[in-house]
Amino acid sequence: MRNFYSDTQTRPTPAMLETVLTANVGDEQLKADPTTIELERRVAALLGKEDAMFLPSGTMCNEIALRVHVEAGDEVFCERSSHLIGFEGGGMAALSGAMPHPIDGHRGTFTGDQVRAAVRPTSRYMPRSRLVAVEQTANLAGGTVWPVDQLDDVTAAAREAGLATHLDGARLLNAVVASGVSADRYCRDMDSAWIDLTKGLGAAVGAVLAGSAEFIEQAWRYKQQWGGAMRQSGVIAAMGLYALDHHVDRLADDNARAARIGETLGSLGGVTTVQPVDTNIIIFDINAMTAGELVVAADDAGFSFGAFGSHRCRIVTHLDVDDTDVDELNAFLASTLD
Ligand SMILES: Cc1ncc(COP(=O)(O)O)c(C=O)c1O
């Protein structure tokens, strides 16, 4: 099976697993795991922040950051298609008592003026506007890269209104490789930001949340309270360090392969729309059949990808699919959708 379902499906490589055998470990809850500490230092420096914290998942990075930034009854501005709203089990309401204030953006991004228009006046009748969260890249919009000027506009609007800022960087490094803009530049005006090690980077477990020393100190309380504090976590942090050393530049291959699939889809009669392909995610709409029928036909032909609506599908490239897999997928799509 050629797996184009998600970049979350990558398996650790043998070389990555080798690093686990020699990882220097200690008790992470006591901040005594040297490999985890090294990973945290690396990511803090990469994102231009004072400190960082290793966590089991990206979802926990988002939810802990929210809990630090907001109080019950506060509202969080984020794009309607964001992971925070759609895919975290209602975590912002359940764990922080916060309300999402969805912004209808363009391809998963929005503008400073949309934030300015959405911010509420101070009133005991209204929720307190508190946080703006962005997703770099915007997953369900098709891996959109937020232009840095637009991010600056949004963070400026947040500052004017006294709001905190948070960047969900599940695929931040895909954006870095695609645009040439550094990770710390994208995160410059963010109070918190994180990267996932398990997506394009190909590690088996983990994500790293970064911010000021004070923010990370507060975040530790929730890491402990919610069961995210670990023990000899160096065995998984070692894979993250390996991924940072060996799997960042190669994200350009994933982005290029996604572009090739997007070009093929754009030339097919049974495809109505292909969202612009900025990075490694391709979202497309079909009229030749339903998305469910296409996914079943793909499965029969040995390809896996997802249906995201009655006629919408998503294909994702990553470490575990190569040029030959892409050629074969393109041939299948051409024979099925033209
Ligand atoms: C944009 C975005 N944010 C957050 C997450 C959550 O990451 P994790 O699966 O590591 O919890 C995902 C996962 O797919 C994602 O795509």
The ligand as a Gaussian input file, in Angstrom:
#p B3LYP/6-31G(d) Opt

LIG

0 1
 C       -2.368000      21.588000      11.991000
 C       -2.289000      20.534000      13.047000
 N       -2.211000      20.904000      14.324000
 C       -2.128000      20.011000      15.318000
 C       -2.099000      18.659000      15.045000
 C       -2.016000      17.691000      16.200000
 O       -0.815000      17.004000      16.210000
 P       -0.689000      15.572000      16.925000
 O       -1.241000      14.571000      15.977000
 O        0.805000      15.440000      17.129000
 O       -1.430000      15.645000      18.205000
 C       -2.202000      18.223000      13.730000
 C       -2.217000      16.758000      13.431000
 O       -2.521000      16.305000      12.377000
 C       -2.298000      19.180000      12.688000
 O       -2.415000      18.823000      11.416000

